Amino acid sequence: MRLMSKNSTWIWRAAAWPNLVYDARTAATDLAMAYRMHGVIEGKAKAISLGSTSEVALDALSDDVLATAAIEGERLSLDVVRSSVMRRLGLAATGPADRNVDGLVQVMSDATTECDEPLNEDRLCRWQSALFPGGTSGINRIAVGRYRDHDDPMQIVSGMPGREVVHYEAPPSKEVAAQMARFLAWFSETSPLNGKAIDGLARTAIAHLWFESIHPFEDGNGRIGRAIADMAMTQHFRAPVRFYSLSRQLLTSRSEYYEVLNQAQRGDVDVTSWVQWFARQCTAAFDTASKVIDLAIEKKRFWERNATDGLHERQRKVLQRLLDDGNGGFLGGLNAEKYMKMTGVSKATATRDLSEMVAGGQLWSRGVGKAVRYYINVSGWSHGQE
């Protein structure tokens, strides 16, 4: 027996569907905060000339790939994802390859680097095909490269077999083509290139909700829906290089993400609350990116200060590791034994190297004898040693 959750009036059954609307005045504060934070990360990125092949950009895209898969319960290997991202950007990569990962990277990259190309049925179907190169989801064969056409209801359910709870039911398959035609027409009409006045982030939120409510494919709707959101944001901000991961933020708020999305898919076409929540997630994603860029700025400043200090390559390697780990990230601080393991040198050399870096101002130390610990000397970093 399948039990309907509290309200079975789905949004696509509303008389005004699909004319989704929001109260611009009510959402103004949340949208303004998101724009302010995006301006912050844009300014910081320009200040240190971050480009599409910078570590920050590579990390952001890799993290986005990992997170959008994790939202669906799929755990990908960071090494495989990073290698796929590098190959996609034309960089040398020697890591392992996986067709499914390559497909997801291609979809997410295409959505942003080709954001001004038309979004149509053919493109969406090619995206979905790329996600399932073997024509299966797990061990189950699925419809690939076309909208769903099965007679059974497309439902999102949870619970034990026989006692499932239906959280959402999408329009029947026979309506999908017409529903998607309206969505794609709206997406094109509201593109910044076509000049129709609609707030860019509100458009992104509505596009994601609208697509997920149709749920046009047998599988892959979540990943494609988030790619559409990335595409809409890139169209608005005119910045194909992204230093943030919206999917990572949605993964962080995964339970709330599902709940708020589910609430928005019921009843009324006024989606103001959804737009507000989505804008707050964007703000959080931008704020996280801002902190990452701050770390990149600190790294750059550190090496500028120490560019001519005659450091040995092994010393530079350890310092970079400490920088990458961030403020307090190197658990327990650095000592001679850890330095020996990281570099393969003798204790005498380790002690001499560490003393040289303290004298040169790259490190500072605390404690005496065997208890001495070393910390990278970056302004504002306390490493928990207040």
C-alpha positions as CSV (number, residue, x, y, z in Angstrom):
1,M,0.0,0.0,0.0
2,R,1.3,3.4,-0.9
3,L,0.3,6.3,1.4
4,M,0.1,9.8,0.1
5,S,2.0,12.3,2.3
6,K,0.1,15.1,4.0
7,N,-1.1,16.9,0.8
8,S,-1.6,15.2,-2.6
9,T,-2.4,18.4,-4.5
10,W,0.7,18.6,-6.7
11,I,1.7,22.0,-8.2
12,W,1.2,20.8,-11.8
13,R,-2.5,20.3,-11.1
14,A,-3.0,23.9,-10.1
15,A,-5.2,25.9,-12.4
16,A,-2.5,28.5,-12.9
17,W,0.3,26.0,-13.7
18,P,2.9,26.5,-15.1
19,N,2.8,30.2,-14.4
20,L,5.1,30.2,-11.4
21,V,5.3,33.6,-9.7
22,Y,7.1,35.1,-6.7
23,D,6.8,38.3,-4.7
24,A,9.8,40.3,-5.7
25,R,9.5,42.7,-2.7
26,T,9.4,39.8,-0.2
27,A,12.4,38.1,-1.7
28,A,14.4,41.2,-2.2
29,T,16.5,41.0,0.9
30,D,17.6,37.4,0.3
31,L,18.3,38.0,-3.3
32,A,20.3,41.2,-2.5
33,M,22.4,39.3,0.0
34,A,23.2,36.7,-2.6
35,Y,24.3,39.3,-5.2
36,R,26.4,41.0,-2.6
37,M,28.3,37.8,-1.8
38,H,28.7,37.0,-5.5
39,G,30.2,40.4,-6.0
40,V,32.7,39.7,-3.2
41,I,34.0,36.5,-4.7
42,E,34.2,38.1,-8.2
43,G,36.3,40.9,-6.8
44,K,38.6,38.6,-4.9
45,A,39.0,36.3,-7.9
46,K,40.0,39.3,-10.1
47,A,42.4,40.6,-7.5
48,I,44.6,37.5,-7.9
49,S,43.7,36.7,-11.5
50,L,42.0,33.4,-10.9
51,G,41.3,31.6,-14.2
52,S,39.5,28.5,-15.4
53,T,42.6,26.4,-14.7
54,S,43.4,27.8,-11.3
55,E,43.4,25.4,-8.4
56,V,40.3,27.2,-7.0
57,A,38.3,26.7,-10.2
58,L,39.5,23.1,-10.6
59,D,38.6,22.3,-7.0
60,A,35.2,24.0,-7.3
61,L,34.2,22.1,-10.4
62,S,35.5,18.8,-9.0
63,D,33.6,19.5,-5.7
64,D,30.4,20.3,-7.7
65,V,30.6,17.0,-9.5
66,L,31.2,15.0,-6.3
67,A,28.4,16.8,-4.5
68,T,25.7,16.6,-7.2
69,A,26.3,12.8,-7.4
70,A,26.3,12.5,-3.6
71,I,22.9,14.2,-3.3
72,E,21.6,11.2,-5.3
73,G,23.5,8.8,-2.9
74,E,26.3,8.1,-5.3
75,R,29.9,8.3,-4.0
76,L,32.5,9.1,-6.6
77,S,36.3,8.9,-6.3
78,L,38.0,12.3,-6.0
79,D,41.0,11.1,-8.0
80,V,38.7,10.0,-10.9
81,V,36.7,13.2,-10.8
82,R,39.7,15.4,-10.7
83,S,41.3,13.6,-13.6
84,S,38.1,13.9,-15.7
85,V,37.9,17.6,-14.9
86,M,41.5,18.2,-16.0
87,R,41.0,16.3,-19.2
88,R,37.8,18.2,-19.9
89,L,39.8,21.4,-19.6
90,G,42.6,20.2,-21.9
91,L,45.1,19.7,-19.0
92,A,47.5,16.8,-18.6
93,A,46.0,14.1,-16.4
94,T,47.3,10.7,-15.6
95,G,44.6,9.6,-13.2
96,P,42.0,6.9,-13.7
97,A,39.1,7.3,-16.1
98,D,35.4,6.3,-15.7
99,R,32.8,6.7,-18.4
100,N,30.0,7.6,-16.0
101,V,32.2,10.3,-14.3
102,D,33.3,11.6,-17.7
103,G,29.6,11.9,-18.7
104,L,28.7,13.9,-15.6
105,V,31.7,16.2,-16.0
106,Q,30.7,16.8,-19.6
107,V,27.2,17.7,-18.7
108,M,28.2,20.1,-16.0
109,S,30.9,21.7,-18.1
110,D,28.6,22.0,-21.1
111,A,25.9,23.7,-19.1
112,T,28.3,26.5,-18.1
113,T,30.9,26.9,-20.9
114,E,28.1,26.7,-23.6
115,C,25.5,28.5,-21.6
116,D,24.3,30.6,-24.5
117,E,23.6,27.6,-26.8
118,P,19.9,26.8,-26.9
119,L,18.5,24.5,-24.2
120,N,16.2,22.2,-26.1
121,E,14.9,18.6,-26.0
122,D,17.8,17.2,-28.0
123,R,20.4,18.8,-25.7
124,L,18.7,17.6,-22.6
125,C,18.4,14.1,-24.0
126,R,22.1,14.1,-24.8
127,W,22.9,15.2,-21.3
128,Q,20.8,12.4,-19.9
129,S,22.5,9.9,-22.2
130,A,25.9,11.0,-21.0
131,L,25.0,10.3,-17.4
132,F,24.1,6.6,-18.3
133,P,26.5,5.6,-21.0
134,G,25.7,1.9,-20.5
135,G,22.0,2.4,-20.6
136,T,21.6,1.3,-17.0
137,S,21.1,2.9,-13.6
138,G,22.8,0.5,-11.3
139,I,21.8,-2.9,-12.6
140,N,18.4,-1.7,-14.0
141,R,17.9,-0.8,-17.6
142,I,16.4,2.6,-18.1
143,A,15.1,4.8,-21.0
144,V,18.1,6.7,-22.1
145,G,18.3,9.7,-24.5
146,R,14.5,10.3,-24.4
147,Y,11.8,11.4,-22.1
148,R,10.2,8.8,-20.0
149,D,7.3,6.9,-21.6
150,H,6.2,4.3,-19.0
151,D,2.6,4.0,-18.0
152,D,3.3,3.8,-14.3
153,P,3.2,7.1,-12.3
154,M,6.6,8.8,-11.8
155,Q,6.7,9.0,-8.0
156,I,9.2,9.9,-5.3
157,V,8.7,7.5,-2.5
158,S,10.3,6.4,0.8
159,G,9.5,3.7,3.4
160,M,9.4,-0.1,3.5
161,P,7.9,-2.1,0.6
162,G,4.2,-2.2,1.0
163,R,4.2,0.8,3.3
164,E,5.7,3.4,1.0
165,V,5.0,7.1,1.4
166,V,4.5,9.1,-1.8
167,H,6.3,12.4,-1.4
168,Y,5.6,13.6,-4.9
169,E,4.0,12.4,-8.1
170,A,5.1,14.0,-11.4
171,P,2.8,14.6,-14.4
172,P,2.0,11.4,-16.3
173,S,4.5,10.4,-19.1
174,K,2.0,11.2,-21.9
175,E,2.1,14.9,-20.8
176,V,5.8,15.2,-20.5
177,A,6.6,16.4,-24.0
178,A,4.0,19.2,-23.9
179,Q,5.1,20.2,-20.3
180,M,8.7,20.3,-21.3
181,A,8.0,22.3,-24.5
182,R,6.4,25.0,-22.3
183,F,9.3,24.9,-19.9
184,L,12.0,25.2,-22.6
185,A,10.1,28.0,-24.3
186,W,10.0,29.9,-21.0
187,F,13.7,29.3,-20.4
188,S,14.6,30.7,-23.8
189,E,12.2,33.7,-23.5
190,T,13.6,34.7,-20.1
191,S,17.3,34.3,-21.1
192,P,19.3,37.5,-20.5
193,L,20.1,37.4,-24.2
194,N,16.4,37.9,-25.0
195,G,16.0,40.8,-22.6
196,K,12.8,39.7,-20.7
197,A,12.9,41.3,-17.3
198,I,13.2,38.7,-14.6
199,D,15.7,38.5,-11.7
200,G,18.5,36.1,-12.6
201,L,18.6,34.2,-9.3
202,A,14.8,34.0,-9.1
203,R,14.8,32.7,-12.7
204,T,17.4,30.1,-11.6
205,A,15.3,29.0,-8.6
206,I,12.1,28.8,-10.7
207,A,13.8,26.9,-13.5
208,H,15.1,24.2,-11.1
209,L,11.8,23.8,-9.4
210,W,9.8,23.7,-12.7
211,F,12.1,21.1,-14.2
212,E,12.1,18.9,-11.1
213,S,8.3,19.1,-10.9
214,I,8.0,17.7,-14.5
215,H,10.7,15.1,-13.8
216,P,10.9,14.3,-17.5
217,F,13.4,11.4,-17.5
218,E,13.3,8.0,-16.0
219,D,16.5,8.8,-14.1
220,G,19.0,11.6,-13.8
221,N,16.5,14.4,-13.2
222,G,18.3,15.7,-10.1
223,R,21.7,16.1,-11.7
224,I,20.2,17.6,-14.9
225,G,18.0,19.9,-12.9
226,R,21.1,21.2,-11.0
227,A,23.0,21.6,-14.3
228,I,20.1,23.7,-15.6
229,A,20.4,25.9,-12.4
230,D,24.2,26.2,-13.1
231,M,23.4,27.2,-16.7
232,A,20.9,29.8,-15.7
233,M,23.3,31.4,-13.1
234,T,26.1,31.4,-15.6
235,Q,23.8,33.1,-18.2
236,H,23.0,35.8,-15.6
237,F,26.4,36.4,-14.1
238,R,28.2,36.1,-17.5
239,A,31.1,34.2,-15.9
240,P,31.8,30.7,-17.3
241,V,34.5,30.2,-14.6
242,R,32.8,29.3,-11.3
243,F,34.6,29.5,-8.0
244,Y,31.6,28.2,-6.0
245,S,29.7,24.9,-5.8
246,L,25.9,25.3,-5.4
247,S,25.6,21.5,-5.3
248,R,28.0,21.3,-2.3
249,Q,25.7,23.7,-0.4
250,L,22.6,21.8,-1.4
251,L,24.3,18.6,-0.2
252,T,25.1,20.3,3.1
253,S,21.4,21.1,3.4
254,R,20.2,17.9,1.7
255,S,17.3,17.1,4.0
256,E,16.1,20.7,4.1
257,Y,16.6,20.8,0.3
258,Y,14.3,17.9,-0.3
259,E,11.8,19.2,2.2
260,V,11.6,22.7,0.9
261,L,11.5,21.5,-2.7
262,N,8.7,19.1,-1.8
263,Q,6.7,21.9,-0.1
264,A,7.1,24.0,-3.2
265,Q,5.7,21.3,-5.4
266,R,2.4,21.3,-3.6
267,G,-0.6,23.4,-4.4
268,D,0.0,27.1,-5.2
269,V,2.1,28.5,-8.0
270,D,3.3,31.3,-5.7
271,V,6.9,30.0,-5.1
272,T,8.2,33.0,-3.1
273,S,9.3,30.9,-0.2
274,W,11.3,28.6,-2.5
275,V,13.0,31.6,-4.2
276,Q,14.0,33.0,-0.8
277,W,15.4,29.6,0.4
278,F,17.2,29.1,-2.9
279,A,18.8,32.6,-2.7
280,R,20.0,31.9,0.9
281,Q,21.7,28.7,-0.4
282,C,23.4,30.7,-3.1
283,T,24.6,33.2,-0.5
284,A,26.0,30.3,1.6
285,A,27.7,28.8,-1.4
286,F,29.3,32.1,-2.3
287,D,30.4,32.7,1.2
288,T,32.2,29.3,1.3
289,A,33.9,30.2,-2.0
290,S,34.9,33.5,-0.6
291,K,36.7,31.8,2.2
292,V,38.4,29.4,-0.3
293,I,39.6,32.4,-2.3
294,D,40.9,34.1,0.9
295,L,43.0,31.0,1.4
296,A,44.3,31.3,-2.1
297,I,45.1,34.9,-1.5
298,E,47.0,34.1,1.7
299,K,49.0,31.4,-0.2
300,K,49.9,33.9,-2.9
301,R,51.0,36.5,-0.4
302,F,53.0,33.9,1.5
303,W,55.0,32.9,-1.5
304,E,55.5,36.5,-2.6
305,R,57.1,37.2,0.8
306,N,59.3,34.1,0.6
307,A,60.1,34.0,-3.1
308,T,63.9,34.7,-2.6
309,D,64.6,33.0,0.7
310,G,66.7,30.1,-0.7
311,L,64.4,27.4,0.6
312,H,65.1,23.8,-0.3
313,E,62.5,22.1,-2.4
314,R,61.6,19.8,0.4
315,Q,61.0,22.8,2.7
316,R,58.7,24.3,0.0
317,K,56.8,21.1,-0.3
318,V,56.1,21.0,3.5
319,L,55.2,24.7,3.6
320,Q,52.7,24.2,0.7
321,R,51.2,21.3,2.6
322,L,50.7,23.4,5.6
323,L,49.2,26.2,3.5
324,D,46.8,23.8,1.8
325,D,45.6,22.5,5.2
326,G,44.7,26.0,6.3
327,N,44.4,27.6,9.7
328,G,44.7,24.7,12.2
329,G,44.2,22.1,9.5
330,F,47.4,20.2,10.2
331,L,46.3,18.3,13.2
332,G,48.5,18.7,16.2
333,G,51.0,20.9,14.4
334,L,54.2,19.9,12.7
335,N,57.1,18.3,14.6
336,A,60.5,16.8,13.6
337,E,59.0,13.3,13.3
338,K,56.2,14.3,11.0
339,Y,58.7,16.4,8.9
340,M,61.0,13.3,8.6
341,K,58.0,11.2,7.3
342,M,57.0,13.8,4.8
343,T,60.5,14.4,3.4
344,G,62.4,11.2,4.1
345,V,65.3,13.1,5.7
346,S,67.2,12.3,8.9
347,K,66.3,13.8,12.3
348,A,69.3,16.1,12.2
349,T,68.3,17.4,8.8
350,A,64.7,17.8,9.9
351,T,65.7,19.7,12.9
352,R,68.0,22.0,10.9
353,D,65.4,22.6,8.2
354,L,62.7,23.5,10.8
355,S,65.1,25.8,12.6
356,E,66.0,27.6,9.4
357,M,62.3,28.1,8.6
358,V,61.7,29.5,12.1
359,A,64.6,31.9,11.6
360,G,63.4,32.9,8.2
361,G,59.9,33.7,9.5
362,Q,58.1,31.0,7.5
363,L,57.3,29.0,10.6
364,W,56.8,29.8,14.3
365,S,57.2,27.3,17.1
366,R,55.7,26.6,20.5
367,G,56.9,24.3,23.3
368,V,60.3,22.9,24.1
369,G,62.1,19.6,23.6
370,K,60.1,16.8,22.3
371,A,56.9,18.8,22.8
372,V,57.9,21.6,20.3
373,R,55.4,22.1,17.5
374,Y,55.8,24.3,14.4
375,Y,53.1,26.3,12.6
376,I,53.1,28.2,9.4
377,N,53.4,31.9,9.8
378,V,50.4,33.4,8.1
379,S,48.9,36.6,9.5
380,G,45.6,35.9,11.3
381,W,46.2,32.2,11.6
382,S,46.3,31.1,15.2
383,H,46.1,27.3,14.6
384,G,44.0,27.0,17.7
385,Q,46.9,28.2,19.9
386,E,45.2,31.3,21.4
